[in-house]
Amino acid sequence: MKFYDATLPIREGMWTFPLDPPYKSETYMEAAKGDMYDLALLSFGNHLGTHVDAPKHYSKDGITVDQIPLEVLVGPGVVLDMRSKAKIDKKDLENALKGKAERVFFKTDNGPWLLKPKSEFPGEPYKDFVHLTEEAANYLVDSKVRLAGIDYQSIGPETVHHILWDGGVTIMEGANLLDVPEGPYQVWCLPLRIEGADAAPARLVLAE
């Protein structure tokens, strides 16, 4: 079995969505200076890097990230190669999503941007990202998809988020799929269990 760690490395200077706080790591205790051990104080937004969005992100009545069932986050899935597409529409999914797939991840031309430092993005923000259309989101709902992920910090406009959440589809953003070939995988997508949070960074592991 071959494993792929499809998680963005968390580091200072990494790109964050506009208005989101940056990642910072500060020394809190240091053994070399006489403390008992090394300990760091971390500061970051909960939509940092590879993360899972919960419905509470846009709705005060939506479930929180710690309430997402584990059976949604773990199980068989598929990576679809959508590179060269300006957007992902229903027709693209009809051609690519063959058979039942409960967990779907989209590999797009967005991918290389997520590993660049924020200083290299062209302007603020980088707006021309590949995303799901509303028709594609509805198609995922109709296809009984339970988890949808993309290699960018947003899967689409707010309307797309609502279509997916209202249809029972959990959203993952910031997947690192650069070295992951198209095909079926066993998926482990595990966000931090932060009580009451609208999102949390996650570790995404795919196995052939």
N, C-alpha and C positions, 0 to 999 in steps of 0.2 A: 504493500500500500504506500503510495506516494502522497506526502502532505505538502500543502501550500499554506504559508502564513500570509493571509490576505489583509493584514492589518498595517496601517500606516505607522511608522515609528514616531513616537511623541518626542519632540525636541524643541528647544528654544529657536525662534525664528520661523517655525513652520507656518504655513498659510492657514488662516482661520477665516470663517465667513465674515463679511463686513459687519462691523459693530460688535462682533464677539470678542471677548477678552483674550489676550495672548497667553500662551503657556509660559510659566516661569518656574524655575527650580532654584531655591535658596538653601544654602547650608544652614541647618538649625543646630545640629550637634556634629562635632568632628573629632574623631579619635586621635588624629595627629596633633591636635591642640589640647589634649588632656581630657576630653569628654570620654564617657564610657564606651561610646560607639558612634558610628556615622548615622545621621538622620537628616533627611531633607524635608523642607516645607514646600509643597507644590501648590500652584495656583493656576486654574484654567477654567474655561467655560465647559459646560456639560455637553456641548455639541462639538467637542474637539476631535479632529481626526476621524478615524473609523468609529462610528457611533450608531446607536439605535434611537430613532425618534418614537416617542409614545404620543397617542392622541392628545394628551394633556398639553402638548406643545402649542396647540392652537385652540383648545377648548377646555374651559375650567372644569367641565364635567367628564372629560375623557380619562381613560385609565392612565396610570403612571407606568414608568418603565419597569418597576419591580413587580407589576401586576401582569406583565405579558407572560403567558404560559410557556414553560420550557419546551413543550412539544411543538410550538411554533418556531422556535429558534434552533432546534436540532432535528436533523433528518435529511433525507435525500433532496437534492436540488440540482440546478443546472446553471452554468455560465454561458451566456449568449454573446457572441461577438457582434457588436453593433458599430464597430469602427467604420468610418467614412459616412456615417449618418449624421445629418444636421440635427435631427430629432428622432425620437422613437415613437412611431405611430402604430395604429392597430394593424395595418397591413404587414409591417415588419414582424410583429408578434405572430400573426397568423402563419407567416412563412417559417418562422424560427421555432416557435413553441409547439413542438409536436409531441403529443402524448401528455400525460398528466405530470406536471411539475409543481410541487407545492412551494418551492423556494427558488427564486429566479434572481440572477445577478447579471447586470448589464456592463459589458466591457466596451468602452467607448473611446473616442478621441480625447475625452477629458483626462484620462489616466495620468499622463506625464505631468500635468499641472500640479497634482496634489503632492508630488515629491519636491517641487521647487520651493525655495524660501519665499516668504511673502514679498520680499523686496524685488523679486523678478516678475511679479504679476503686472501685466500691462494696464495700468490705471487702477482705479478703485471703484467698484470691484471688476473682476473679469466676468463679464456678463454673458458672453456667447457660448454657454455650455450646452452640451447635449442633454436633453431631458425627456421625460415621458410627456406625451400629449394627454389631454383628458380622455380621448377615445381609447388610447392605449391603457390608461389606468382602469377604465371601465372593462376592458377586455381581460385584464388580470383578475379583476373581481369576478367576472363571469366564468373565468377558468379555474376558480377556486384556489388561486395562489394565496399562500399564507404569509410569505415573507418576500419582499422585493428590495433589492439592493442595487446601488449604482456607484461608479467610481468618481463621484464628485460630492461636494458638500451640500447639494440639494438634488432631490430626485425630480423636482419640477415646481411650478407655481403653487401657491396655497390651495388653489382649487384641486390640483392633482393630489396633494396630501389628503384633503378631505374625502375625495372619492375613494382613495385606498383605505383610509382608516374606517370610513363608514361601511366599506365592504368587507371589513375584517382582515385587511392586509397590513402587516407590520412593515415599517420602513427602516432600511439600513442605508446610511450614506457614508461616503468616504472609504469605500472598499478599495483595497490596493490589488488590482487585478492585472498589473503590467506583465507579470510572468506566469499568469494562469491561463492555460489554453481553454478554448471553448470545449464544453462537454459536460457530462454528468459528474456529480460529486456527492460525497457525504458532507454535510454542513454542520459546523458548530459555530454559532453566532451568539456570544454570551456577553451582554452588557453588564457593567458594574451594578450591583444590587443596591441602588441608592433609593431609599424610601421616599416616595412622594415626588420623584424627579420626572420632568417632562422628557428627558433624554439622558443617555449615559454613554461614555466611551466603551467600546467593545473590542473583544478579541475575535477575529474571524479566521477560522481554520477550515480549509477544504481538503478533502482526501479523495483521491481517485480510487 
